[in-house]
Amino acid sequence: MTPAAHLWVFFGLVVGIILLPGLDMACVLGCTLGGGRRAGLASIGGIVTAALAHVAIGGLGLAAILLVMPALFNALLVAGAVYVAWIGLSLVRSGVLFDAGTGNSGRVALPTAYRRGMLTNLLNPKAYAFMLAVFPQFVRREWGPVWLQAALLGAIIVATQFSVYGAVVLTAARARGWLAARPRALAWLGRSVGLLLFVVALLSALAGWR
């Protein structure tokens, strides 16, 4: 298979993985509903920052440490699940995504949204599983410098994340305006988003632990 064909296969795999509902998508949805479009984009910025760190880890071969130290991987996935589950439970208890009485001002600040996105992806076991199982298969010594190939694959990941999660942000931001005029529906959705975050975190931890 030619290098170009390999890139297309890699792109298809990345699209499929990012489209699957998971911790990152739930985080983007929650931040957008809680803080508006800018907060949603900030959370994507955090996710992308973490993705670049994942690429660096894969490119340097440090991901092999996680492969030979399962306990470290398990600790990582549990930490990520606990973090996201904590956010979810907070929403379930309060039901408050944002204060409808403040118009478009967001309850989730931009630095908070960025930090949530970055930590969620840094602690996402799915990302490490991808770097361990998939990423190395698309790097070949005969195709040139490894760092350059890793950078190209990383660019594909980042561009795909921006495209998919950006669509989630635009959709959720439009729904936010409708919800602002309906406090009861807003409270119901807040608890639903919190429950979604909690369930996704639980399933992610269980799947990774197996």
Disulfide bonds with the S-S distance in Angstrom:
none
